[in-house]
Each structure stands twice: as C-alpha cells, then as structure tokens.
Amino acid sequence: MNLPVVRSTLAPRTPSTPPLRSASLLALAAAVTLSGCSSLENMLSGDKLDYRSAAQAKPQGLEVPPDLTQLARDGRYQVPGGVVSAAAAGAAAPARAATGAAVAPRELGAMRIERDGTTRWLVVGQPPEDLWPRLRSFWQDLGFTLTTDAADVGIMETDWAENRAKLPQDFIRRTIGRVFDSAFSTSERDRFRMRVERGSQGTEIFITHRGMREVYVGERKENTAWEPRPSDPELEAELVARLMVRLGAPEGTARPAVQAALAATPAPAAAPRARRVQGAAAASLEMDDGFDRAWRRLGLVLDRSGFSVEDRDRSAGVYFVRYVDAKEAEKAEPGFFTRLFGSSTPPAPNRYRVFVKAIGDKTAVSILNANGSPDNSEVAGRIVERLVNELK
C-alpha cells in the first residue's frame, strides 16, 4: 500500500519573520473552513476521479463548432472493402451484424459495449469525424492535457496526471492540504490512450490505461524512483462509463452495463494463445486467433505497453509504432524512469512496423524495422517477448 507523500513547501519560521496580521489569520481561517466544506462535499459525492495533468495546461486555440466544419476524412479509419459513409453508418447502427460466440454485446440505445474475451470496447452509432471534437472536450473537461490529438490516425493520449481523489480525506488533508495543496501527492501517475476506429456499425472506441508509481530505492530507502505499475481495468471502465454519459446515455444504465462487461471475465485458456516463433527471418510470434480478433487484441496490447502508434493500415496489416526499450534507455541514460516527470529529455524512440498476417485460422505477427525489412535484433526479440506475455 503506497502512502501519500507529503512534500512541505513551507519555509521554517525565524525570529526575523514578521508575525501574521489579524487580517491574514482571518483569511487563512476562512480558506481552511471553505476547503473543509469542499472536502466534505467531495466525500459525500463519492467522486473517484480528480485528475490534474503533470504538465501545465497550454492555452487551447479557438475551436470551430463541428457543425461549421468537419475533420478531413482519412482512409486509415476505413474498414477494408470500401468506404463507409456517415449515412450508411447511421443506417447500419440499429442493425446488429452477426458476430462470433465470443463477442458479448450490451445494448444501450445508440451505444453498446462489446466484449471479446478480455477485450472490451464501446461502439457508438456515429462517424469518427462527428465524435472527435466531443471526445477531445471529454478529456479536457476531466482535467487532462492531451499530448497526442491525431484525428488522421484516430489516437488521443493524455499527459501523465495524478488522481487527487486518492488522497486521504483526514483532518490534516481537509485543513492544511486544501490551502497548501501541492504539499500532498499520491505517488502515482496515470496516462490514458483512446483509440478510435471506424466500424461497419459506427465508431469503435478503446480506452487503455498506463500507470507509474514512485517507490523508495537504495539501501536506506533515502531516494525515490518511478517504475511502471499494472494497467487498471477499473479505471478504464470508469472512464468508459463517463464517456457514455457524456455522449447521452443515462448514468443509471451506463454504469451497470460497464460493470457487467467488466465482471464477465472468461475462464483462463487451458494453453497460451500466443507463442514466440523461432527460426524466422524476423522476430515473430503466432496467435491462435483469426485476423480480426488478433488485430483488435494486438492494438490494445500496443496501447497498454508503452508503444506510440503513429499510424496503422489494417488492409495491409501493419501498425507503425515508436518504442523506447527500457534496457537500452537505462544504458543510455541511467535513471530514465526516475526522471520521467523531470525536465530532462528522454531518449529518442526507435520506429518499427508490427506486421500482422492471417495464416489459416491463426495469425502471424512479425517485427520489421523502420524501412520494412525483417528485424531479428535483440530489441526486436524483447518486443516479441513482451507482446507474447501480454497476449497469453
């Protein structure tokens, strides 16, 4: 259990420090009183999220209302086999396409949650270009700064942020903490990625979480360092529920639907469904899934594992990614994770292509370099091992 870290920003008082005046004391008391009322209100409301981005929010440019202009359409949103127009997507939304037995949908009017094994996503009966401005404002209104806002690729990613709702609401926090808020920290940071894809019945939205935590290191535990922590499915589900409410679903039905999808965890497979392939020209793995399911599962794993997806081409079966290998980063700059939230510049990521190809009822995944040639290097091998561990 990680205890909150208290970082005091108060200077020690010296004999030369002038005493506080009555007016200052009254102002401080009033601030403490108001902050205590605010804390009580937050406790009663039971809010689980109170994010503040690690970086200072930059001024946003003037946004043109979506009814006056539309984002440029891009072929990378399209389903292989033809263009899906807004009219066609809207007409197809009420009609459910036949799906495999592994997919379990939960209908909520124009929205529904679908599950395929441990993968869950939201389907909205509107085209991506109509939803994009609303998705952007959703993150900004939650207190996040977007570091990636790429409509052409269908990726939004937030900056690292702290969930202040995790801070303890004891007497000290309700008094001093509300006045000197920066003195308290949860020792955890979160980052979220939203991937938007055009489907045959509207828009498919995937939300994935990445986390870091600050831990004590050294023989005497005198220093701290940041290390990755597992993704949190409950945080992802909470954000999906809030997004559904933001898009018009009643809260009383959105949350139960999300919780039901989260609770419906399938039994573990008797044998791993992904394995490394030896002897190939490129570092490779094999998945016991057809192409559609493999493409979806692989995309979520890339999102959760720290890859930056720059582009994707489903018709060609290629994810274009950037990746910083942890071992190489530590060799180049020791303490990379320690300075993750500092001012130092992280090492430049390398570019790779993750090639996905259907082979009968299975799917092969190979690592290619930036030029599209097979990559069988040590780093490519570690990428494959990481993907296999996540896809099992």
C-alpha positions as CSV (number, residue, x, y, z in Angstrom):
1,M,0.0,0.0,0.0
2,N,1.5,3.3,-1.1
3,L,1.2,6.1,1.5
4,P,0.8,9.6,0.2
5,V,4.0,11.5,0.0
6,V,4.0,14.9,1.8
7,R,6.3,17.5,0.4
8,S,6.3,20.6,2.5
9,T,6.8,23.8,0.7
10,L,6.8,25.9,3.9
11,A,9.9,27.7,5.0
12,P,10.9,27.5,8.7
13,R,10.0,30.5,10.7
14,T,12.9,32.6,12.1
15,P,13.0,35.3,14.7
16,S,13.2,37.9,11.9
17,T,9.9,36.7,10.3
18,P,7.2,39.3,11.0
19,P,4.1,38.0,12.8
20,L,1.0,37.4,10.8
21,R,-1.5,40.2,11.0
22,S,-5.1,39.6,12.1
23,A,-6.4,40.0,8.6
24,S,-4.1,37.4,7.3
25,L,-5.1,35.0,10.0
26,L,-8.7,35.6,9.3
27,A,-8.1,35.0,5.6
28,L,-6.3,31.8,6.3
29,A,-9.0,30.6,8.7
30,A,-11.7,31.3,6.1
31,A,-9.7,29.4,3.4
32,V,-9.3,26.4,5.7
33,T,-13.0,26.5,6.6
34,L,-14.1,26.7,2.9
35,S,-11.7,23.9,2.0
36,G,-13.1,21.7,4.7
37,C,-16.6,22.2,3.3
38,S,-15.3,21.4,-0.1
39,S,-13.7,18.2,1.1
40,L,-16.9,17.1,2.8
41,E,-18.8,17.7,-0.4
42,N,-16.4,15.7,-2.4
43,M,-16.6,12.8,0.1
44,L,-20.3,12.8,0.1
45,S,-20.4,12.8,-3.7
46,G,-18.2,9.8,-3.9
47,D,-16.2,11.1,-6.8
48,K,-13.4,8.6,-7.8
49,L,-11.6,10.8,-10.3
50,D,-9.9,14.2,-9.8
51,Y,-7.1,14.4,-12.3
52,R,-4.6,17.1,-12.8
53,S,-2.1,16.8,-15.6
54,A,1.6,16.8,-14.6
55,A,2.4,19.5,-17.2
56,Q,1.0,23.0,-17.2
57,A,-2.1,23.1,-19.4
58,K,-1.3,25.1,-22.6
59,P,-3.8,27.6,-23.9
60,Q,-6.1,26.0,-26.4
61,G,-6.8,27.6,-29.7
62,L,-10.2,28.7,-30.9
63,E,-12.2,25.7,-31.9
64,V,-14.6,25.9,-34.8
65,P,-18.0,24.3,-33.9
66,P,-18.3,20.9,-35.6
67,D,-21.5,21.9,-37.5
68,L,-19.5,24.6,-39.4
69,T,-16.5,22.4,-40.4
70,Q,-15.7,18.8,-40.5
71,L,-12.4,17.0,-40.0
72,A,-10.8,15.6,-43.1
73,R,-11.7,12.0,-43.7
74,D,-8.8,9.6,-43.8
75,G,-8.6,6.1,-45.3
76,R,-7.0,4.7,-42.2
77,Y,-10.4,4.9,-40.4
78,Q,-12.0,2.7,-43.1
79,V,-12.9,-0.9,-42.8
80,P,-11.2,-3.0,-45.6
81,G,-13.5,-3.4,-48.5
82,G,-14.9,0.0,-49.2
83,V,-15.8,3.4,-47.8
84,V,-18.4,3.7,-45.0
85,S,-20.3,6.9,-45.3
86,A,-21.9,8.8,-42.4
87,A,-25.4,7.9,-43.8
88,A,-24.5,4.3,-44.2
89,A,-23.0,4.1,-40.7
90,G,-26.1,5.7,-39.2
91,A,-28.4,3.4,-41.1
92,A,-26.4,0.4,-40.0
93,A,-26.2,1.3,-36.4
94,P,-29.6,-0.1,-35.3
95,A,-28.9,-3.4,-37.1
96,R,-26.5,-5.7,-35.4
97,A,-24.1,-7.6,-37.6
98,A,-23.7,-11.3,-36.9
99,T,-20.8,-11.9,-34.6
100,G,-19.0,-14.8,-33.2
101,A,-20.0,-16.5,-30.0
102,A,-17.0,-15.0,-28.2
103,V,-18.4,-11.4,-28.6
104,A,-20.9,-10.4,-26.0
105,P,-22.7,-7.0,-26.7
106,R,-24.7,-5.0,-24.2
107,E,-27.1,-2.6,-26.0
108,L,-27.7,1.0,-24.7
109,G,-29.7,2.7,-27.4
110,A,-27.3,4.1,-30.0
111,M,-24.3,2.9,-27.9
112,R,-23.3,-0.6,-26.8
113,I,-20.4,-2.3,-25.1
114,E,-18.9,-5.3,-26.8
115,R,-16.6,-7.9,-25.2
116,D,-14.3,-10.4,-26.9
117,G,-12.6,-12.4,-24.3
118,T,-10.8,-9.9,-22.0
119,T,-11.1,-7.1,-24.6
120,R,-13.9,-4.6,-24.1
121,W,-14.8,-1.5,-26.2
122,L,-17.6,1.0,-26.8
123,V,-19.5,1.2,-30.1
124,V,-21.2,4.4,-31.0
125,G,-23.5,4.8,-34.0
126,Q,-21.9,8.0,-35.3
127,P,-18.9,8.5,-37.6
128,P,-15.5,9.4,-36.0
129,E,-15.3,12.8,-37.5
130,D,-18.5,13.8,-35.8
131,L,-17.4,12.4,-32.4
132,W,-13.8,13.7,-32.4
133,P,-14.5,17.3,-31.0
134,R,-16.7,15.8,-28.3
135,L,-14.1,13.2,-27.4
136,R,-11.4,15.9,-27.1
137,S,-13.5,18.1,-24.8
138,F,-14.3,15.0,-22.7
139,W,-10.6,14.6,-21.7
140,Q,-10.1,18.3,-21.3
141,D,-13.1,18.7,-19.0
142,L,-11.7,15.9,-16.8
143,G,-8.5,18.0,-16.2
144,F,-6.2,16.3,-18.7
145,T,-3.8,17.8,-21.1
146,L,-3.7,16.0,-24.5
147,T,-0.2,15.2,-25.7
148,T,-1.5,13.4,-28.8
149,D,-4.5,14.6,-30.7
150,A,-4.3,12.9,-34.1
151,A,-7.6,12.7,-35.9
152,D,-5.9,11.2,-39.0
153,V,-4.6,8.2,-37.0
154,G,-7.5,8.1,-34.6
155,I,-5.4,8.4,-31.4
156,M,-5.8,10.7,-28.4
157,E,-3.3,10.4,-25.5
158,T,-3.2,12.3,-22.2
159,D,-0.3,13.7,-20.4
160,W,0.7,11.9,-17.1
161,A,-1.7,13.0,-14.4
162,E,-2.4,12.5,-10.8
163,N,-5.7,11.3,-9.4
164,R,-6.1,13.6,-6.5
165,A,-9.3,11.8,-5.4
166,K,-7.0,9.1,-4.0
167,L,-5.6,11.4,-1.3
168,P,-6.8,10.6,2.2
169,Q,-9.6,12.9,3.4
170,D,-8.5,13.1,7.1
171,F,-8.4,16.2,9.3
172,I,-4.9,17.3,8.1
173,R,-5.8,16.9,4.5
174,R,-9.1,18.8,4.9
175,T,-7.3,21.7,6.5
176,I,-3.7,22.2,5.6
177,G,-3.9,20.2,2.4
178,R,-6.6,22.3,0.9
179,V,-4.6,25.5,1.4
180,F,-1.2,24.1,0.5
181,D,-2.4,21.5,-2.0
182,S,1.0,20.9,-3.6
183,A,2.3,19.5,-0.3
184,F,0.5,16.3,-0.8
185,S,1.0,13.6,-3.5
186,T,-0.4,10.1,-4.1
187,S,2.9,8.8,-5.5
188,E,1.1,7.6,-8.6
189,R,0.6,8.9,-12.1
190,D,-1.8,7.8,-14.8
191,R,-1.9,8.1,-18.6
192,F,-4.7,7.2,-20.9
193,R,-4.9,6.5,-24.6
194,M,-8.1,6.5,-26.7
195,R,-8.1,4.7,-30.0
196,V,-10.9,5.4,-32.4
197,E,-11.7,3.2,-35.4
198,R,-14.4,3.3,-37.9
199,G,-16.5,0.1,-37.9
200,S,-19.3,-1.2,-40.0
201,Q,-21.9,0.0,-37.5
202,G,-20.4,3.3,-36.4
203,T,-17.3,4.1,-34.3
204,E,-15.3,1.7,-32.1
205,I,-13.7,3.4,-29.1
206,F,-11.0,1.7,-27.0
207,I,-9.6,3.3,-23.8
208,T,-6.4,1.9,-22.2
209,H,-4.5,2.9,-19.1
210,R,-0.9,3.0,-18.2
211,G,0.4,3.7,-14.7
212,M,3.6,4.7,-12.9
213,R,4.3,4.7,-9.1
214,E,7.0,6.3,-7.0
215,V,8.9,3.9,-4.8
216,Y,11.8,4.2,-2.3
217,V,15.1,2.9,-3.6
218,G,18.6,2.5,-2.1
219,E,19.9,0.6,0.9
220,R,18.5,3.1,3.3
221,K,15.4,4.0,1.2
222,E,16.6,7.6,1.0
223,N,15.7,8.2,-2.6
224,T,12.7,7.6,-4.8
225,A,12.3,6.4,-8.4
226,W,9.4,5.9,-10.8
227,E,8.5,2.4,-12.0
228,P,5.7,1.1,-14.2
229,R,2.6,-0.4,-12.5
230,P,0.0,-2.7,-14.0
231,S,-2.9,-1.2,-16.0
232,D,-6.1,-0.7,-14.1
233,P,-9.2,-2.2,-15.8
234,E,-11.5,-0.5,-13.2
235,L,-10.1,2.9,-14.2
236,E,-10.7,2.1,-17.9
237,A,-14.3,1.0,-17.1
238,E,-15.0,4.2,-15.1
239,L,-13.8,6.4,-18.0
240,V,-15.9,4.4,-20.5
241,A,-19.0,4.9,-18.2
242,R,-18.4,8.6,-18.0
243,L,-17.9,8.8,-21.8
244,M,-21.2,7.1,-22.3
245,V,-22.9,9.5,-20.0
246,R,-21.2,12.4,-21.8
247,L,-22.5,11.1,-25.2
248,G,-26.1,10.9,-23.9
249,A,-26.6,7.5,-22.1
250,P,-28.4,7.7,-18.8
251,E,-26.0,7.2,-15.9
252,G,-28.3,4.7,-14.2
253,T,-27.9,2.4,-17.2
254,A,-24.4,3.2,-18.4
255,R,-22.6,2.2,-15.2
256,P,-24.4,-1.1,-14.7
257,A,-23.6,-2.1,-18.3
258,V,-19.9,-1.2,-17.9
259,Q,-19.7,-3.1,-14.6
260,A,-21.4,-6.1,-16.1
261,A,-18.9,-6.2,-19.0
262,L,-16.0,-5.8,-16.6
263,A,-17.3,-8.6,-14.4
264,A,-17.9,-11.0,-17.3
265,T,-14.3,-12.3,-17.2
266,P,-13.9,-15.5,-19.3
267,A,-12.2,-18.6,-17.8
268,P,-8.4,-18.7,-18.5
269,A,-7.4,-20.7,-21.5
270,A,-6.1,-24.1,-21.0
271,A,-3.0,-23.3,-23.0
272,P,-1.4,-20.0,-24.1
273,R,-2.9,-18.5,-27.2
274,A,0.3,-16.7,-28.3
275,R,3.8,-18.0,-28.5
276,R,7.2,-17.0,-30.0
277,V,8.2,-18.5,-33.3
278,Q,11.9,-19.5,-33.6
279,G,14.0,-19.6,-36.8
280,A,12.1,-16.9,-38.7
281,A,13.8,-14.1,-40.6
282,A,12.2,-11.5,-38.2
283,A,11.4,-11.8,-34.5
284,S,7.9,-13.3,-34.7
285,L,5.0,-14.7,-32.7
286,E,1.9,-16.8,-33.5
287,M,-1.6,-16.1,-32.2
288,D,-4.4,-18.7,-32.0
289,D,-6.9,-16.1,-33.4
290,G,-8.3,-15.0,-36.7
291,F,-7.1,-11.8,-38.2
292,D,-9.9,-9.5,-37.0
293,R,-9.6,-10.6,-33.4
294,A,-5.8,-10.7,-33.5
295,W,-5.7,-7.1,-34.9
296,R,-8.0,-5.9,-32.1
297,R,-6.2,-7.6,-29.3
298,L,-2.8,-6.6,-30.6
299,G,-3.9,-2.9,-30.9
300,L,-4.9,-2.9,-27.2
301,V,-1.6,-4.5,-26.1
302,L,0.4,-1.9,-28.0
303,D,-1.6,0.8,-26.3
304,R,-1.1,-0.6,-22.8
305,S,2.6,-1.5,-23.3
306,G,4.0,1.9,-24.0
307,F,4.2,1.8,-27.8
308,S,3.3,5.0,-29.6
309,V,1.1,4.1,-32.6
310,E,2.0,6.7,-35.3
311,D,-0.2,5.1,-38.0
312,R,-1.9,1.9,-38.9
313,D,-3.0,0.3,-42.2
314,R,-5.5,-2.5,-41.5
315,S,-5.8,-3.5,-45.1
316,A,-2.0,-4.1,-45.2
317,G,-1.9,-5.5,-41.6
318,V,0.7,-3.0,-40.4
319,Y,1.0,-0.9,-37.2
320,F,3.6,1.8,-37.4
321,V,5.0,2.3,-33.9
322,R,7.6,4.1,-31.9
323,Y,9.2,2.3,-28.9
324,V,11.8,3.1,-26.2
325,D,13.3,-0.1,-25.0
326,A,13.7,0.1,-21.2
327,K,17.1,-1.7,-21.1
328,E,18.5,0.5,-23.9
329,A,17.2,3.6,-22.2
330,E,18.9,2.7,-18.9
331,K,22.2,2.1,-20.7
332,A,22.0,5.5,-22.5
333,E,20.6,7.5,-19.5
334,P,20.7,5.7,-16.2
335,G,17.6,6.6,-14.1
336,F,15.4,7.1,-17.1
337,F,12.2,6.2,-15.1
338,T,13.4,8.3,-12.2
339,R,13.5,11.4,-14.4
340,L,10.3,10.5,-16.2
341,F,8.5,13.5,-14.8
342,G,11.5,15.8,-14.6
343,S,12.9,18.3,-17.0
344,S,15.4,16.0,-18.7
345,T,14.8,15.0,-22.3
346,P,14.1,11.2,-22.7
347,P,16.0,9.2,-25.3
348,A,14.6,9.2,-28.8
349,P,12.3,6.2,-29.6
350,N,13.0,3.8,-32.4
351,R,10.5,3.2,-35.2
352,Y,9.2,-0.3,-36.0
353,R,6.5,-1.9,-38.1
354,V,4.4,-4.6,-36.5
355,F,3.2,-6.8,-39.4
356,V,0.0,-8.9,-38.9
357,K,-0.8,-11.6,-41.4
358,A,-3.6,-14.3,-41.4
359,I,-2.4,-17.9,-41.9
360,G,-5.4,-20.1,-42.0
361,D,-7.3,-19.8,-38.7
362,K,-4.2,-18.4,-36.9
363,T,-2.3,-15.1,-37.2
364,A,1.4,-14.4,-37.5
365,V,3.0,-11.2,-36.1
366,S,6.4,-10.1,-37.2
367,I,8.7,-7.2,-36.2
368,L,10.0,-5.1,-39.1
369,N,12.4,-2.1,-38.9
370,A,11.5,1.4,-40.0
371,N,12.3,0.5,-43.6
372,G,10.0,-2.5,-43.6
373,S,12.8,-5.1,-43.5
374,P,12.7,-8.1,-41.1
375,D,14.2,-7.2,-37.7
376,N,15.7,-10.0,-35.7
377,S,17.8,-7.9,-33.3
378,E,17.9,-8.3,-29.5
379,V,15.5,-5.4,-29.0
380,A,13.0,-6.9,-31.6
381,G,13.2,-10.1,-29.6
382,R,12.4,-8.3,-26.4
383,I,9.4,-6.7,-28.1
384,V,8.1,-10.1,-29.2
385,E,8.5,-11.5,-25.6
386,R,6.6,-8.6,-24.2
387,L,3.8,-9.0,-26.7
388,V,3.6,-12.7,-26.0
389,N,3.4,-12.2,-22.3
390,E,0.5,-9.7,-22.8
391,L,-1.3,-11.8,-25.4
392,K,-1.3,-15.1,-23.5
